[in-house]
Amino acid sequence: MFSWQIEPIRQSDNDQMRRLAIHSWGSETMVVHDTVYNLTEQEGFLARSQAEIIGMLTYRMDASDRSELLSLDSFIENQGIGSALLDAYVHRVAAQGVDQIYLVTTNDNLRALAFYQKRGFTLSALHLHAVTRARKIKPEIPLYAENGIAIAHELELTRTIGEKLCVKCFSEN
Ligand SMILES: CC(C)(COP(=O)(O)OP(=O)(O)OC[C@H]1O[C@@H](n2cnc3c(N)ncnc32)[C@H](O)[C@@H]1OP(=O)(O)O)[C@@H](O)C(=O)NCCC(=O)NCCS
């Protein structure tokens, strides 16, 4: 059994985040809906076990009542880290007046599709060939996922923040 906690990203985390983003996503930039985002410049949360980052989530505010989850990575899966990061994010933006959050994932990412749908997100849009376009900007995006599915399209999922927030998971002191 190991212990870990969730904390907001700080400026001093940038170098470590850059390395982890390169490991997970091929570079520190993310191309979603034809827009480039540098993950190390975004707000978010880290899961940390002692000095080691074992999970990270980044997001941006869209309109005053909408926020986009840009990335979510758990480096030790099935221990509740992804859920705890998501809870921390939802609590943070809900407190800022956001009532709708959305994210983009790709057609191959069956695990993410299950994870988000089990946590209140609904499929809200399909952007055909968006990843094929993104690959022109970011050639590091692989053609195929590890499960053998060709990565080509973006799926958008949206969640309206309801009253069912997990209050035990995170508190920002
Ligand atoms: C999707 C992702 C973020 C999920 O992270 P995770 O840390 O594995 O998520 P959790 O541990 O909170 O939940 C995963 C499962 O583990 C289970 N779980 C949680 N704590 C557990 C524990 N202590 N023991 C056993 N199982 C546990 C959860 O019930 C959950 O199952 P469910 O979805 O059927 O309810 C992770 O797989 C990931 O980083 N994927 C690669 C990057 C990616 O695709 N990101 C999303 C695209 S934006």
The ligand as a MOL file (V3000), in Angstrom:
LIG
                    3D

  0  0  0     0  0            999 V3000
M  V30 BEGIN CTAB
M  V30 COUNTS 48 50 0 0 0
M  V30 BEGIN ATOM
M  V30 1 C -8.3510 6.8380 -18.0910 0
M  V30 2 C -7.3820 6.9260 -16.9030 0
M  V30 3 C -7.1000 8.4090 -16.6100 0
M  V30 4 C -8.0460 6.2950 -15.6740 0
M  V30 5 O -7.1810 6.4760 -14.5630 0
M  V30 6 P -7.1460 5.4560 -13.3240 0
M  V30 7 O -6.2200 6.0300 -12.3100 0
M  V30 8 O -6.8920 4.0770 -13.7610 0
M  V30 9 O -8.6300 5.6050 -12.8220 0
M  V30 10 P -9.2470 5.0350 -11.4580 0
M  V30 11 O -8.2610 4.1560 -10.7710 0
M  V30 12 O -9.7960 6.1490 -10.6960 0
M  V30 13 O -10.4560 4.1980 -12.0240 0
M  V30 14 C -10.2360 3.0920 -12.8840 0
M  V30 15 C -10.8960 1.8520 -12.2980 0
M  V30 16 O -10.1680 1.3950 -11.1670 0
M  V30 17 C -11.0720 1.0910 -10.1200 0
M  V30 18 N -10.3980 1.3470 -8.8570 0
M  V30 19 C -10.2340 2.5260 -8.2400 0
M  V30 20 N -9.5670 2.3580 -7.0750 0
M  V30 21 C -9.2730 1.0470 -6.9950 0
M  V30 22 C -8.5910 0.2620 -6.0470 0
M  V30 23 N -8.0530 0.7990 -4.9440 0
M  V30 24 N -8.4580 -1.0560 -6.3030 0
M  V30 25 C -8.9980 -1.6060 -7.4080 0
M  V30 26 N -9.6540 -0.9050 -8.3500 0
M  V30 27 C -9.8020 0.3980 -8.1430 0
M  V30 28 C -12.2230 2.0350 -10.3360 0
M  V30 29 O -13.4000 1.5120 -9.7920 0
M  V30 30 C -12.2870 2.1490 -11.8390 0
M  V30 31 O -13.1520 1.2220 -12.4360 0
M  V30 32 P -14.4930 1.7120 -13.1340 0
M  V30 33 O -14.0800 2.7610 -14.1680 0
M  V30 34 O -15.0380 0.4810 -13.7160 0
M  V30 35 O -15.3080 2.3380 -12.0500 0
M  V30 36 C -6.0700 6.1430 -17.1650 0
M  V30 37 O -6.4080 4.8710 -17.6660 0
M  V30 38 C -5.0890 6.8170 -18.0950 0
M  V30 39 O -4.2690 7.6160 -17.6760 0
M  V30 40 N -5.1190 6.4610 -19.3880 0
M  V30 41 C -4.1150 6.9470 -20.3580 0
M  V30 42 C -4.3030 8.4110 -20.6870 0
M  V30 43 C -5.6960 8.6820 -21.1910 0
M  V30 44 O -6.1850 8.0040 -22.0660 0
M  V30 45 N -6.3250 9.7260 -20.6420 0
M  V30 46 C -7.6970 10.0730 -20.9850 0
M  V30 47 C -7.7900 10.7730 -22.2680 0
M  V30 48 S -8.0170 12.5130 -22.0150 0
M  V30 END ATOM
M  V30 BEGIN BOND
M  V30 1 1 1 2
M  V30 2 1 2 3
M  V30 3 1 2 4
M  V30 4 1 2 36
M  V30 5 1 4 5
M  V30 6 1 5 6
M  V30 7 2 6 7
M  V30 8 1 6 8
M  V30 9 1 6 9
M  V30 10 1 9 10
M  V30 11 2 10 11
M  V30 12 1 10 12
M  V30 13 1 10 13
M  V30 14 1 13 14
M  V30 15 1 14 15
M  V30 16 1 15 16
M  V30 17 1 15 30
M  V30 18 1 16 17
M  V30 19 1 17 18
M  V30 20 1 17 28
M  V30 21 1 18 19
M  V30 22 1 18 27
M  V30 23 2 19 20
M  V30 24 1 20 21
M  V30 25 1 21 22
M  V30 26 2 21 27
M  V30 27 1 22 23
M  V30 28 2 22 24
M  V30 29 1 24 25
M  V30 30 2 25 26
M  V30 31 1 26 27
M  V30 32 1 28 29
M  V30 33 1 28 30
M  V30 34 1 30 31
M  V30 35 1 31 32
M  V30 36 2 32 33
M  V30 37 1 32 34
M  V30 38 1 32 35
M  V30 39 1 36 37
M  V30 40 1 36 38
M  V30 41 2 38 39
M  V30 42 1 38 40
M  V30 43 1 40 41
M  V30 44 1 41 42
M  V30 45 1 42 43
M  V30 46 2 43 44
M  V30 47 1 43 45
M  V30 48 1 45 46
M  V30 49 1 46 47
M  V30 50 1 47 48
M  V30 END BOND
M  V30 END CTAB
M  END
